[in-house]
Amino acid sequence: MTHSVVAGADKKASDEAPEGTIWVCPACSKTNTHRTNNWDTSCATWAVLCRKDTLKYEDGVLVSAEAVNDEKSEIPW
Ligand SMILES: [Zn+2]
């Protein structure tokens, strides 16, 4: 009995934004530390994991952010 099953834990971890990152909804510019909790279903559908230090605000409104998976891709608003 040497099997170790970690699939469940991995799945849960992937919904939580890892340290230094945050989920961003490109449709309404909301941010969230969890991919599906505490915001609209449509936000969860469109959410993109971004690097926190790339979030740019103008007059308190989020205007751009860099996606984690592709450092060259900026989310256009
Ligand atoms: Zn949204």
N, CA, C, O and the ligand as a Tripos MOL2 file, in Angstrom:
@<TRIPOS>MOLECULE
protein
  309   307    78     0     0
PROTEIN
NO_CHARGES

@<TRIPOS>ATOM
      1 N           0.8410   -1.2030    0.0000 N.3       1 MET1
      2 CA          0.0000    0.0000    0.0000 C.3       1 MET1
      3 C           0.8760    1.2540    0.0000 C.2       1 MET1
      4 O           1.0590    1.8950    1.0350 O.2       1 MET1
      5 N           1.4110    1.5930   -1.1650 N.am      2 THR2
      6 CA          2.2900    2.7600   -1.2130 C.3       2 THR2
      7 C           1.6820    3.9120   -2.0170 C.2       2 THR2
      8 O           2.3060    4.9550   -2.2110 O.2       2 THR2
      9 N           0.4530    3.6960   -2.4760 N.am      3 HIS3
     10 CA         -0.1650    4.7640   -3.2570 C.3       3 HIS3
     11 C          -0.4820    5.9790   -2.3960 C.2       3 HIS3
     12 O          -0.9150    5.8510   -1.2510 O.2       3 HIS3
     13 N          -0.2630    7.1350   -2.9560 N.am      4 SER4
     14 CA         -0.7420    8.3390   -2.2770 C.3       4 SER4
     15 C          -1.5770    9.1370   -3.2620 C.2       4 SER4
     16 O          -1.1290    9.4400   -4.3680 O.2       4 SER4
     17 N          -2.7610    9.4650   -2.8630 N.am      5 VAL5
     18 CA         -3.6710   10.1790   -3.7510 C.3       5 VAL5
     19 C          -3.7360   11.6420   -3.3370 C.2       5 VAL5
     20 O          -4.1510   11.9640   -2.2240 O.2       5 VAL5
     21 N          -3.3220   12.5260   -4.2410 N.am      6 VAL6
     22 CA         -3.2970   13.9380   -3.9020 C.3       6 VAL6
     23 C          -4.1450   14.7780   -4.8580 C.2       6 VAL6
     24 O          -4.1550   16.0060   -4.7860 O.2       6 VAL6
     25 N          -4.8610   14.0850   -5.7590 N.am      7 ALA7
     26 CA         -5.6180   14.8120   -6.7820 C.3       7 ALA7
     27 C          -6.6010   15.7990   -6.1700 C.2       7 ALA7
     28 O          -6.7370   16.9260   -6.6480 O.2       7 ALA7
     29 N          -7.2770   15.3800   -5.1220 N.am      8 GLY8
     30 CA         -8.2710   16.2530   -4.4980 C.3       8 GLY8
     31 C          -7.6420   17.5240   -3.9760 C.2       8 GLY8
     32 O          -8.1810   18.6120   -4.1770 O.2       8 GLY8
     33 N          -6.5070   17.4020   -3.3080 N.am      9 ALA9
     34 CA         -5.8360   18.5650   -2.7420 C.3       9 ALA9
     35 C          -5.3500   19.4970   -3.8450 C.2       9 ALA9
     36 O          -5.4540   20.7180   -3.7270 O.2       9 ALA9
     37 N          -4.8240   18.9210   -4.9090 N.am     10 ASP10
     38 CA         -4.3360   19.7380   -6.0170 C.3      10 ASP10
     39 C          -5.4580   20.5620   -6.6300 C.2      10 ASP10
     40 O          -5.2820   21.7420   -6.9330 O.2      10 ASP10
     41 N          -6.6000   19.9360   -6.8100 N.am     11 LYS11
     42 CA         -7.7230   20.6210   -7.4380 C.3      11 LYS11
     43 C          -8.1380   21.8190   -6.5980 C.2      11 LYS11
     44 O          -8.3960   22.8980   -7.1310 O.2      11 LYS11
     45 N          -8.2030   21.6310   -5.2930 N.am     12 LYS12
     46 CA         -8.6130   22.7170   -4.4150 C.3      12 LYS12
     47 C          -7.5830   23.8500   -4.4650 C.2      12 LYS12
     48 O          -7.9480   25.0250   -4.5090 O.2      12 LYS12
     49 N          -6.3180   23.4990   -4.4580 N.am     13 ALA13
     50 CA         -5.2650   24.5040   -4.4370 C.3      13 ALA13
     51 C          -5.3050   25.3580   -5.7010 C.2      13 ALA13
     52 O          -4.9940   26.5480   -5.6510 O.2      13 ALA13
     53 N          -5.6790   24.7700   -6.8240 N.am     14 SER14
     54 CA         -5.6560   25.5060   -8.0810 C.3      14 SER14
     55 C          -6.7460   26.5800   -8.1360 C.2      14 SER14
     56 O          -6.6510   27.5130   -8.9340 O.2      14 SER14
     57 N          -7.7690   26.4590   -7.3050 N.am     15 ASP15
     58 CA         -8.8070   27.4800   -7.2750 C.3      15 ASP15
     59 C          -8.4210   28.6600   -6.3950 C.2      15 ASP15
     60 O          -8.9120   29.7740   -6.5790 O.2      15 ASP15
     61 N          -7.5380   28.4050   -5.4390 N.am     16 GLU16
     62 CA         -7.0290   29.4930   -4.6150 C.3      16 GLU16
     63 C          -5.8760   30.1590   -5.3570 C.2      16 GLU16
     64 O          -4.9770   29.4770   -5.8500 O.2      16 GLU16
     65 N          -5.8960   31.4670   -5.4370 N.am     17 ALA17
     66 CA         -4.7810   32.1580   -6.0910 C.3      17 ALA17
     67 C          -3.5200   31.9710   -5.2520 C.2      17 ALA17
     68 O          -3.5110   32.3130   -4.0690 O.2      17 ALA17
     69 N          -2.4410   31.4250   -5.8560 N.am     18 PRO18
     70 CA         -1.1950   31.2580   -5.1080 C.3      18 PRO18
     71 C          -0.6390   32.6170   -4.6820 C.2      18 PRO18
     72 O          -1.0200   33.6500   -5.2330 O.2      18 PRO18
     73 N           0.2610   32.6080   -3.7020 N.am     19 GLU19
     74 CA          0.8140   33.8650   -3.2000 C.3      19 GLU19
     75 C           1.4030   34.6900   -4.3390 C.2      19 GLU19
     76 O           2.1170   34.1610   -5.1920 O.2      19 GLU19
     77 N           1.1060   35.9770   -4.3500 N.am     20 GLY20
     78 CA          1.6340   36.8580   -5.3810 C.3      20 GLY20
     79 C           0.7700   36.9260   -6.6250 C.2      20 GLY20
     80 O           1.0860   37.6470   -7.5720 O.2      20 GLY20
     81 N          -0.3330   36.1660   -6.6200 N.am     21 THR21
     82 CA         -1.2250   36.1790   -7.7800 C.3      21 THR21
     83 C          -2.6520   36.4750   -7.3390 C.2      21 THR21
     84 O          -2.9860   36.3860   -6.1570 O.2      21 THR21
     85 N          -3.4800   36.8260   -8.3070 N.am     22 ILE22
     86 CA         -4.8880   37.1010   -8.0090 C.3      22 ILE22
     87 C          -5.7300   36.8270   -9.2480 C.2      22 ILE22
     88 O          -5.2780   37.0180  -10.3770 O.2      22 ILE22
     89 N          -6.9570   36.3790   -9.0210 N.am     23 TRP23
     90 CA         -7.8770   36.1660  -10.1390 C.3      23 TRP23
     91 C          -8.4620   37.5000  -10.5620 C.2      23 TRP23
     92 O          -8.8790   38.2940   -9.7190 O.2      23 TRP23
     93 N          -8.4960   37.7480  -11.8540 N.am     24 VAL24
     94 CA         -9.0540   38.9850  -12.3830 C.3      24 VAL24
     95 C         -10.1480   38.6410  -13.3810 C.2      24 VAL24
     96 O          -9.9730   37.7690  -14.2320 O.2      24 VAL24
     97 N         -11.2800   39.3340  -13.2710 N.am     25 CYS25
     98 CA        -12.3410   39.1880  -14.2630 C.3      25 CYS25
     99 C         -12.1630   40.2690  -15.3130 C.2      25 CYS25
    100 O         -12.3340   41.4490  -15.0080 O.2      25 CYS25
    101 N         -11.8230   39.8980  -16.5500 N.am     26 PRO26
    102 CA        -11.5940   40.8960  -17.6090 C.3      26 PRO26
    103 C         -12.8770   41.6300  -17.9820 C.2      26 PRO26
    104 O         -12.8170   42.7210  -18.5490 O.2      26 PRO26
    105 N         -14.0140   41.0620  -17.6800 N.am     27 ALA27
    106 CA        -15.2760   41.6820  -18.0590 C.3      27 ALA27
    107 C         -15.6140   42.8750  -17.1630 C.2      27 ALA27
    108 O         -16.0890   43.8990  -17.6540 O.2      27 ALA27
    109 N         -15.3750   42.7540  -15.8640 N.am     28 CYS28
    110 CA        -15.7990   43.8290  -14.9570 C.3      28 CYS28
    111 C         -14.6720   44.3150  -14.0550 C.2      28 CYS28
    112 O         -14.9010   45.1510  -13.1800 O.2      28 CYS28
    113 N         -13.4620   43.8080  -14.2530 N.am     29 SER29
    114 CA        -12.2720   44.2810  -13.5310 C.3      29 SER29
    115 C         -12.2620   43.9340  -12.0470 C.2      29 SER29
    116 O         -11.4240   44.4410  -11.3020 O.2      29 SER29
    117 N         -13.1660   43.0890  -11.6150 N.am     30 LYS30
    118 CA        -13.1240   42.6590  -10.2190 C.3      30 LYS30
    119 C         -11.9380   41.7330  -10.0050 C.2      30 LYS30
    120 O         -11.4790   41.0640  -10.9310 O.2      30 LYS30
    121 N         -11.4470   41.7040   -8.7630 N.am     31 THR31
    122 CA        -10.3810   40.7710   -8.4150 C.3      31 THR31
    123 C         -10.8550   39.8790   -7.2870 C.2      31 THR31
    124 O         -11.7440   40.2430   -6.5180 O.2      31 THR31
    125 N         -10.2400   38.6890   -7.1980 N.am     32 ASN32
    126 CA        -10.6860   37.7200   -6.2150 C.3      32 ASN32
    127 C          -9.5380   36.7790   -5.8860 C.2      32 ASN32
    128 O          -8.7380   36.4330   -6.7550 O.2      32 ASN32
    129 N          -9.4620   36.3670   -4.6280 N.am     33 THR33
    130 CA         -8.4100   35.4280   -4.2420 C.3      33 THR33
    131 C          -8.8110   33.9940   -4.5340 C.2      33 THR33
    132 O          -7.9750   33.0920   -4.4770 O.2      33 THR33
    133 N         -10.0860   33.7740   -4.8480 N.am     34 HIS34
    134 CA        -10.5720   32.4310   -5.1730 C.3      34 HIS34
    135 C         -11.2920   32.4750   -6.5050 C.2      34 HIS34
    136 O         -12.0140   33.4270   -6.8020 O.2      34 HIS34
    137 N         -11.0920   31.4350   -7.3090 N.am     35 ARG35
    138 CA        -11.5980   31.4660   -8.6790 C.3      35 ARG35
    139 C         -13.1230   31.4950   -8.7580 C.2      35 ARG35
    140 O         -13.6880   32.0920   -9.6740 O.2      35 ARG35
    141 N         -13.7860   30.8530   -7.8030 N.am     36 THR36
    142 CA        -15.2390   30.7210   -7.9370 C.3      36 THR36
    143 C         -16.0350   31.3400   -6.7890 C.2      36 THR36
    144 O         -17.2210   31.6230   -6.9540 O.2      36 THR36
    145 N         -15.4130   31.5550   -5.6350 N.am     37 ASN37
    146 CA        -16.1570   32.0530   -4.4790 C.3      37 ASN37
    147 C         -16.3610   33.5630   -4.5150 C.2      37 ASN37
    148 O         -15.5250   34.2990   -5.0390 O.2      37 ASN37
    149 N         -17.4660   34.0130   -3.9590 N.am     38 ASN38
    150 CA        -17.6640   35.4260   -3.6130 C.3      38 ASN38
    151 C         -17.7490   36.3850   -4.7910 C.2      38 ASN38
    152 O         -17.5410   37.5850   -4.6110 O.2      38 ASN38
    153 N         -18.0450   35.8990   -5.9840 N.am     39 TRP39
    154 CA        -18.3800   36.8270   -7.0590 C.3      39 TRP39
    155 C         -19.2820   36.1290   -8.0510 C.2      39 TRP39
    156 O         -19.6330   34.9650   -7.8610 O.2      39 TRP39
    157 N         -19.6670   36.8390   -9.1280 N.am     40 ASP40
    158 CA        -20.6500   36.3070  -10.0570 C.3      40 ASP40
    159 C         -20.1360   35.0610  -10.7830 C.2      40 ASP40
    160 O         -18.9310   34.8680  -10.9420 O.2      40 ASP40
    161 N         -21.0670   34.2340  -11.2120 N.am     41 THR41
    162 CA        -20.7070   33.0470  -11.9810 C.3      41 THR41
    163 C         -19.9900   33.4270  -13.2690 C.2      41 THR41
    164 O         -19.0740   32.7330  -13.7080 O.2      41 THR41
    165 N         -20.4170   34.5430  -13.8740 N.am     42 SER42
    166 CA        -19.7800   34.9740  -15.1230 C.3      42 SER42
    167 C         -18.3290   35.3800  -14.8630 C.2      42 SER42
    168 O         -17.4610   35.1560  -15.7070 O.2      42 SER42
    169 N         -18.0640   35.9740  -13.7040 N.am     43 CYS43
    170 CA        -16.6870   36.3290  -13.3480 C.3      43 CYS43
    171 C         -15.8340   35.0690  -13.2270 C.2      43 CYS43
    172 O         -14.6990   35.0290  -13.7000 O.2      43 CYS43
    173 N         -16.3900   34.0490  -12.5930 N.am     44 ALA44
    174 CA        -15.6630   32.7900  -12.4200 C.3      44 ALA44
    175 C         -15.3570   32.1570  -13.7730 C.2      44 ALA44
    176 O         -14.3260   31.5070  -13.9490 O.2      44 ALA44
    177 N         -16.2660   32.3540  -14.7230 N.am     45 THR45
    178 CA        -16.0770   31.7810  -16.0540 C.3      45 THR45
    179 C         -14.9180   32.4420  -16.7820 C.2      45 THR45
    180 O         -14.1400   31.7750  -17.4650 O.2      45 THR45
    181 N         -14.8070   33.7750  -16.6310 N.am     46 TRP46
    182 CA        -13.8160   34.5260  -17.3870 C.3      46 TRP46
    183 C         -12.5200   34.7730  -16.6190 C.2      46 TRP46
    184 O         -11.5500   35.2860  -17.1770 O.2      46 TRP46
    185 N         -12.5080   34.4090  -15.3470 N.am     47 ALA47
    186 CA        -11.3810   34.7570  -14.4820 C.3      47 ALA47
    187 C         -10.0330   34.3160  -15.0480 C.2      47 ALA47
    188 O          -9.8820   33.1980  -15.5400 O.2      47 ALA47
    189 N          -9.0660   35.2180  -14.9660 N.am     48 VAL48
    190 CA         -7.7060   34.9440  -15.4200 C.3      48 VAL48
    191 C          -6.7630   35.1740  -14.2480 C.2      48 VAL48
    192 O          -6.8340   36.2000  -13.5710 O.2      48 VAL48
    193 N          -5.8780   34.2030  -14.0160 N.am     49 LEU49
    194 CA         -4.9240   34.3480  -12.9200 C.3      49 LEU49
    195 C          -3.8080   35.3060  -13.3300 C.2      49 LEU49
    196 O          -3.1240   35.0960  -14.3310 O.2      49 LEU49
    197 N          -3.6410   36.3590  -12.5340 N.am     50 CYS50
    198 CA         -2.6840   37.4030  -12.8900 C.3      50 CYS50
    199 C          -1.6730   37.6140  -11.7670 C.2      50 CYS50
    200 O          -1.9300   37.2870  -10.6090 O.2      50 CYS50
    201 N          -0.5200   38.1670  -12.1350 N.am     51 ARG51
    202 CA          0.4750   38.5260  -11.1280 C.3      51 ARG51
    203 C           0.0510   39.8230  -10.4530 C.2      51 ARG51
    204 O          -0.2080   40.8370  -11.1000 O.2      51 ARG51
    205 N          -0.0100   39.7510   -9.1210 N.am     52 LYS52
    206 CA         -0.4980   40.8980   -8.3540 C.3      52 LYS52
    207 C           0.3080   42.1640   -8.6470 C.2      52 LYS52
    208 O          -0.2580   43.2540   -8.7250 O.2      52 LYS52
    209 N           1.6320   42.0240   -8.8100 N.am     53 ASP53
    210 CA          2.4630   43.2210   -8.9610 C.3      53 ASP53
    211 C           2.3440   43.8470  -10.3520 C.2      53 ASP53
    212 O           2.9770   44.8680  -10.6190 O.2      53 ASP53
    213 N           1.5410   43.2520  -11.2450 N.am     54 THR54
    214 CA          1.3560   43.8390  -12.5710 C.3      54 THR54
    215 C           0.0160   44.5670  -12.6980 C.2      54 THR54
    216 O          -0.2690   45.1760  -13.7280 O.2      54 THR54
    217 N          -0.7990   44.5000  -11.6470 N.am     55 LEU55
    218 CA         -2.0800   45.1820  -11.7050 C.3      55 LEU55
    219 C          -1.8740   46.6970  -11.7240 C.2      55 LEU55
    220 O          -1.1760   47.2530  -10.8760 O.2      55 LEU55
    221 N          -2.4940   47.3490  -12.7060 N.am     56 LYS56
    222 CA         -2.3590   48.8020  -12.8120 C.3      56 LYS56
    223 C          -3.7250   49.4630  -12.6050 C.2      56 LYS56
    224 O          -4.7250   49.0850  -13.2160 O.2      56 LYS56
    225 N          -3.7260   50.4490  -11.7340 N.am     57 TYR57
    226 CA         -4.9690   51.1690  -11.4360 C.3      57 TYR57
    227 C          -4.8770   52.6140  -11.8980 C.2      57 TYR57
    228 O          -3.8360   53.2560  -11.7600 O.2      57 TYR57
    229 N          -5.9730   53.1180  -12.4470 N.am     58 GLU58
    230 CA         -6.0820   54.5450  -12.7550 C.3      58 GLU58
    231 C          -7.3450   55.0660  -12.1010 C.2      58 GLU58
    232 O          -8.4490   54.6060  -12.3910 O.2      58 GLU58
    233 N          -7.1640   56.0390  -11.2090 N.am     59 ASP59
    234 CA         -8.2920   56.5930  -10.4530 C.3      59 ASP59
    235 C          -9.0760   55.4910   -9.7460 C.2      59 ASP59
    236 O         -10.3050   55.5260   -9.6950 O.2      59 ASP59
    237 N          -8.3630   54.5270   -9.2080 N.am     60 GLY60
    238 CA         -9.0030   53.4680   -8.4460 C.3      60 GLY60
    239 C          -9.6280   52.3740   -9.2930 C.2      60 GLY60
    240 O         -10.2240   51.4360   -8.7640 O.2      60 GLY60
    241 N          -9.4920   52.4930  -10.6100 N.am     61 VAL61
    242 CA        -10.0810   51.4880  -11.5020 C.3      61 VAL61
    243 C          -8.9680   50.6480  -12.1180 C.2      61 VAL61
    244 O          -7.9850   51.1780  -12.6360 O.2      61 VAL61
    245 N          -9.1360   49.3470  -12.0540 N.am     62 LEU62
    246 CA         -8.1440   48.4480  -12.6270 C.3      62 LEU62
    247 C          -8.1530   48.5650  -14.1530 C.2      62 LEU62
    248 O          -9.1880   48.3590  -14.7860 O.2      62 LEU62
    249 N          -7.0000   48.8960  -14.7430 N.am     63 VAL63
    250 CA         -6.9590   49.1160  -16.1870 C.3      63 VAL63
    251 C          -6.1450   48.0650  -16.9360 C.2      63 VAL63
    252 O          -6.3630   47.8580  -18.1300 O.2      63 VAL63
    253 N          -5.2060   47.3930  -16.2530 N.am     64 SER64
    254 CA         -4.4810   46.3280  -16.9360 C.3      64 SER64
    255 C          -3.8450   45.3850  -15.9340 C.2      64 SER64
    256 O          -3.6230   45.7390  -14.7760 O.2      64 SER64
    257 N          -3.5540   44.1790  -16.3970 N.am     65 ALA65
    258 CA         -2.9160   43.1740  -15.5550 C.3      65 ALA65
    259 C          -2.2590   42.1460  -16.4560 C.2      65 ALA65
    260 O          -2.6930   41.9250  -17.5860 O.2      65 ALA65
    261 N          -1.2180   41.5270  -15.9500 N.am     66 GLU66
    262 CA         -0.4800   40.5470  -16.7260 C.3      66 GLU66
    263 C          -0.8510   39.1420  -16.2650 C.2      66 GLU66
    264 O          -0.8000   38.8290  -15.0760 O.2      66 GLU66
    265 N          -1.2260   38.3020  -17.2290 N.am     67 ALA67
    266 CA         -1.6200   36.9430  -16.8900 C.3      67 ALA67
    267 C          -0.4100   36.1220  -16.4450 C.2      67 ALA67
    268 O           0.7060   36.3370  -16.9180 O.2      67 ALA67
    269 N          -0.6410   35.1900  -15.5410 N.am     68 VAL68
    270 CA          0.4460   34.3720  -15.0090 C.3      68 VAL68
    271 C           0.9770   33.3990  -16.0470 C.2      68 VAL68
    272 O           2.1870   33.2040  -16.1560 O.2      68 VAL68
    273 N           0.0830   32.7920  -16.8070 N.am     69 ASN69
    274 CA          0.4770   31.6980  -17.6910 C.3      69 ASN69
    275 C           1.2970   32.1480  -18.8940 C.2      69 ASN69
    276 O           2.1040   31.3830  -19.4220 O.2      69 ASN69
    277 N           1.0910   33.3820  -19.3240 N.am     70 ASP70
    278 CA          1.8470   33.9060  -20.4580 C.3      70 ASP70
    279 C           2.2910   35.3160  -20.1290 C.2      70 ASP70
    280 O           1.4810   36.2430  -20.1380 O.2      70 ASP70
    281 N           3.5610   35.4840  -19.8410 N.am     71 GLU71
    282 CA          4.0440   36.7670  -19.3550 C.3      71 GLU71
    283 C           3.9140   37.8680  -20.3990 C.2      71 GLU71
    284 O           3.9880   39.0520  -20.0700 O.2      71 GLU71
    285 N           3.7200   37.4800  -21.6540 N.am     72 LYS72
    286 CA          3.6010   38.4890  -22.6950 C.3      72 LYS72
    287 C           2.1640   38.9690  -22.8770 C.2      72 LYS72
    288 O           1.9160   39.9800  -23.5330 O.2      72 LYS72
    289 N           1.2350   38.2420  -22.2950 N.am     73 SER73
    290 CA         -0.1550   38.5880  -22.5330 C.3      73 SER73
    291 C          -0.6820   39.5270  -21.4660 C.2      73 SER73
    292 O          -0.6940   39.2080  -20.2770 O.2      73 SER73
    293 N          -1.1120   40.6820  -21.9170 N.am     74 GLU74
    294 CA         -1.7900   41.6020  -21.0160 C.3      74 GLU74
    295 C          -3.2760   41.4990  -21.2900 C.2      74 GLU74
    296 O          -3.7090   41.3150  -22.4270 O.2      74 GLU74
    297 N          -4.0470   41.6220  -20.2200 N.am     75 ILE75
    298 CA         -5.4900   41.5890  -20.4050 C.3      75 ILE75
    299 C          -5.9480   42.9400  -20.9070 C.2      75 ILE75
    300 O          -5.7530   43.9430  -20.2200 O.2      75 ILE75
    301 N          -6.5480   43.0000  -22.0810 N.am     76 PRO76
    302 CA         -7.0190   44.2800  -22.6020 C.3      76 PRO76
    303 C          -8.4040   44.6280  -22.0510 C.2      76 PRO76
    304 O          -9.2980   43.7870  -21.9600 O.2      76 PRO76
    305 N          -8.5380   45.9050  -21.6880 N.am     77 TRP77
    306 CA         -9.8610   46.3560  -21.2600 C.3      77 TRP77
    307 C         -10.4040   47.3760  -22.2310 C.2      77 TRP77
    308 O         -11.5120   47.8790  -22.0440 O.2      77 TRP77
    309 ZN        -16.8600   39.9780  -13.6710 Zn       78 ZN78
@<TRIPOS>BOND
     1     1     2 1
     2     2     3 1
     3     3     4 2
     4     3     5 am
     5     5     6 1
     6     6     7 1
     7     7     8 2
     8     7     9 am
     9     9    10 1
    10    10    11 1
    11    11    12 2
    12    11    13 am
    13    13    14 1
    14    14    15 1
    15    15    16 2
    16    15    17 am
    17    17    18 1
    18    18    19 1
    19    19    20 2
    20    19    21 am
    21    21    22 1
    22    22    23 1
    23    23    24 2
    24    23    25 am
    25    25    26 1
    26    26    27 1
    27    27    28 2
    28    27    29 am
    29    29    30 1
    30    30    31 1
    31    31    32 2
    32    31    33 am
    33    33    34 1
    34    34    35 1
    35    35    36 2
    36    35    37 am
    37    37    38 1
    38    38    39 1
    39    39    40 2
    40    39    41 am
    41    41    42 1
    42    42    43 1
    43    43    44 2
    44    43    45 am
    45    45    46 1
    46    46    47 1
    47    47    48 2
    48    47    49 am
    49    49    50 1
    50    50    51 1
    51    51    52 2
    52    51    53 am
    53    53    54 1
    54    54    55 1
    55    55    56 2
    56    55    57 am
    57    57    58 1
    58    58    59 1
    59    59    60 2
    60    59    61 am
    61    61    62 1
    62    62    63 1
    63    63    64 2
    64    63    65 am
    65    65    66 1
    66    66    67 1
    67    67    68 2
    68    67    69 am
    69    69    70 1
    70    70    71 1
    71    71    72 2
    72    71    73 am
    73    73    74 1
    74    74    75 1
    75    75    76 2
    76    75    77 am
    77    77    78 1
    78    78    79 1
    79    79    80 2
    80    79    81 am
    81    81    82 1
    82    82    83 1
    83    83    84 2
    84    83    85 am
    85    85    86 1
    86    86    87 1
    87    87    88 2
    88    87    89 am
    89    89    90 1
    90    90    91 1
    91    91    92 2
    92    91    93 am
    93    93    94 1
    94    94    95 1
    95    95    96 2
    96    95    97 am
    97    97    98 1
    98    98    99 1
    99    99   100 2
   100    99   101 am
   101   101   102 1
   102   102   103 1
   103   103   104 2
   104   103   105 am
   105   105   106 1
   106   106   107 1
   107   107   108 2
   108   107   109 am
   109   109   110 1
   110   110   111 1
   111   111   112 2
   112   111   113 am
   113   113   114 1
   114   114   115 1
   115   115   116 2
   116   115   117 am
   117   117   118 1
   118   118   119 1
   119   119   120 2
   120   119   121 am
   121   121   122 1
   122   122   123 1
   123   123   124 2
   124   123   125 am
   125   125   126 1
   126   126   127 1
   127   127   128 2
   128   127   129 am
   129   129   130 1
   130   130   131 1
   131   131   132 2
   132   131   133 am
   133   133   134 1
   134   134   135 1
   135   135   136 2
   136   135   137 am
   137   137   138 1
   138   138   139 1
   139   139   140 2
   140   139   141 am
   141   141   142 1
   142   142   143 1
   143   143   144 2
   144   143   145 am
   145   145   146 1
   146   146   147 1
   147   147   148 2
   148   147   149 am
   149   149   150 1
   150   150   151 1
   151   151   152 2
   152   151   153 am
   153   153   154 1
   154   154   155 1
   155   155   156 2
   156   155   157 am
   157   157   158 1
   158   158   159 1
   159   159   160 2
   160   159   161 am
   161   161   162 1
   162   162   163 1
   163   163   164 2
   164   163   165 am
   165   165   166 1
   166   166   167 1
   167   167   168 2
   168   167   169 am
   169   169   170 1
   170   170   171 1
   171   171   172 2
   172   171   173 am
   173   173   174 1
   174   174   175 1
   175   175   176 2
   176   175   177 am
   177   177   178 1
   178   178   179 1
   179   179   180 2
   180   179   181 am
   181   181   182 1
   182   182   183 1
   183   183   184 2
   184   183   185 am
   185   185   186 1
   186   186   187 1
   187   187   188 2
   188   187   189 am
   189   189   190 1
   190   190   191 1
   191   191   192 2
   192   191   193 am
   193   193   194 1
   194   194   195 1
   195   195   196 2
   196   195   197 am
   197   197   198 1
   198   198   199 1
   199   199   200 2
   200   199   201 am
   201   201   202 1
   202   202   203 1
   203   203   204 2
   204   203   205 am
   205   205   206 1
   206   206   207 1
   207   207   208 2
   208   207   209 am
   209   209   210 1
   210   210   211 1
   211   211   212 2
   212   211   213 am
   213   213   214 1
   214   214   215 1
   215   215   216 2
   216   215   217 am
   217   217   218 1
   218   218   219 1
   219   219   220 2
   220   219   221 am
   221   221   222 1
   222   222   223 1
   223   223   224 2
   224   223   225 am
   225   225   226 1
   226   226   227 1
   227   227   228 2
   228   227   229 am
   229   229   230 1
   230   230   231 1
   231   231   232 2
   232   231   233 am
   233   233   234 1
   234   234   235 1
   235   235   236 2
   236   235   237 am
   237   237   238 1
   238   238   239 1
   239   239   240 2
   240   239   241 am
   241   241   242 1
   242   242   243 1
   243   243   244 2
   244   243   245 am
   245   245   246 1
   246   246   247 1
   247   247   248 2
   248   247   249 am
   249   249   250 1
   250   250   251 1
   251   251   252 2
   252   251   253 am
   253   253   254 1
   254   254   255 1
   255   255   256 2
   256   255   257 am
   257   257   258 1
   258   258   259 1
   259   259   260 2
   260   259   261 am
   261   261   262 1
   262   262   263 1
   263   263   264 2
   264   263   265 am
   265   265   266 1
   266   266   267 1
   267   267   268 2
   268   267   269 am
   269   269   270 1
   270   270   271 1
   271   271   272 2
   272   271   273 am
   273   273   274 1
   274   274   275 1
   275   275   276 2
   276   275   277 am
   277   277   278 1
   278   278   279 1
   279   279   280 2
   280   279   281 am
   281   281   282 1
   282   282   283 1
   283   283   284 2
   284   283   285 am
   285   285   286 1
   286   286   287 1
   287   287   288 2
   288   287   289 am
   289   289   290 1
   290   290   291 1
   291   291   292 2
   292   291   293 am
   293   293   294 1
   294   294   295 1
   295   295   296 2
   296   295   297 am
   297   297   298 1
   298   298   299 1
   299   299   300 2
   300   299   301 am
   301   301   302 1
   302   302   303 1
   303   303   304 2
   304   303   305 am
   305   305   306 1
   306   306   307 1
   307   307   308 2
@<TRIPOS>SUBSTRUCTURE
     1 MET1         2 RESIDUE 1 A MET
     2 THR2         6 RESIDUE 1 A THR
     3 HIS3        10 RESIDUE 1 A HIS
     4 SER4        14 RESIDUE 1 A SER
     5 VAL5        18 RESIDUE 1 A VAL
     6 VAL6        22 RESIDUE 1 A VAL
     7 ALA7        26 RESIDUE 1 A ALA
     8 GLY8        30 RESIDUE 1 A GLY
     9 ALA9        34 RESIDUE 1 A ALA
    10 ASP10       38 RESIDUE 1 A ASP
    11 LYS11       42 RESIDUE 1 A LYS
    12 LYS12       46 RESIDUE 1 A LYS
    13 ALA13       50 RESIDUE 1 A ALA
    14 SER14       54 RESIDUE 1 A SER
    15 ASP15       58 RESIDUE 1 A ASP
    16 GLU16       62 RESIDUE 1 A GLU
    17 ALA17       66 RESIDUE 1 A ALA
    18 PRO18       70 RESIDUE 1 A PRO
    19 GLU19       74 RESIDUE 1 A GLU
    20 GLY20       78 RESIDUE 1 A GLY
    21 THR21       82 RESIDUE 1 A THR
    22 ILE22       86 RESIDUE 1 A ILE
    23 TRP23       90 RESIDUE 1 A TRP
    24 VAL24       94 RESIDUE 1 A VAL
    25 CYS25       98 RESIDUE 1 A CYS
    26 PRO26      102 RESIDUE 1 A PRO
    27 ALA27      106 RESIDUE 1 A ALA
    28 CYS28      110 RESIDUE 1 A CYS
    29 SER29      114 RESIDUE 1 A SER
    30 LYS30      118 RESIDUE 1 A LYS
    31 THR31      122 RESIDUE 1 A THR
    32 ASN32      126 RESIDUE 1 A ASN
    33 THR33      130 RESIDUE 1 A THR
    34 HIS34      134 RESIDUE 1 A HIS
    35 ARG35      138 RESIDUE 1 A ARG
    36 THR36      142 RESIDUE 1 A THR
    37 ASN37      146 RESIDUE 1 A ASN
    38 ASN38      150 RESIDUE 1 A ASN
    39 TRP39      154 RESIDUE 1 A TRP
    40 ASP40      158 RESIDUE 1 A ASP
    41 THR41      162 RESIDUE 1 A THR
    42 SER42      166 RESIDUE 1 A SER
    43 CYS43      170 RESIDUE 1 A CYS
    44 ALA44      174 RESIDUE 1 A ALA
    45 THR45      178 RESIDUE 1 A THR
    46 TRP46      182 RESIDUE 1 A TRP
    47 ALA47      186 RESIDUE 1 A ALA
    48 VAL48      190 RESIDUE 1 A VAL
    49 LEU49      194 RESIDUE 1 A LEU
    50 CYS50      198 RESIDUE 1 A CYS
    51 ARG51      202 RESIDUE 1 A ARG
    52 LYS52      206 RESIDUE 1 A LYS
    53 ASP53      210 RESIDUE 1 A ASP
    54 THR54      214 RESIDUE 1 A THR
    55 LEU55      218 RESIDUE 1 A LEU
    56 LYS56      222 RESIDUE 1 A LYS
    57 TYR57      226 RESIDUE 1 A TYR
    58 GLU58      230 RESIDUE 1 A GLU
    59 ASP59      234 RESIDUE 1 A ASP
    60 GLY60      238 RESIDUE 1 A GLY
    61 VAL61      242 RESIDUE 1 A VAL
    62 LEU62      246 RESIDUE 1 A LEU
    63 VAL63      250 RESIDUE 1 A VAL
    64 SER64      254 RESIDUE 1 A SER
    65 ALA65      258 RESIDUE 1 A ALA
    66 GLU66      262 RESIDUE 1 A GLU
    67 ALA67      266 RESIDUE 1 A ALA
    68 VAL68      270 RESIDUE 1 A VAL
    69 ASN69      274 RESIDUE 1 A ASN
    70 ASP70      278 RESIDUE 1 A ASP
    71 GLU71      282 RESIDUE 1 A GLU
    72 LYS72      286 RESIDUE 1 A LYS
    73 SER73      290 RESIDUE 1 A SER
    74 GLU74      294 RESIDUE 1 A GLU
    75 ILE75      298 RESIDUE 1 A ILE
    76 PRO76      302 RESIDUE 1 A PRO
    77 TRP77      306 RESIDUE 1 A TRP
    78 ZN78       309 GROUP 0 **** ****
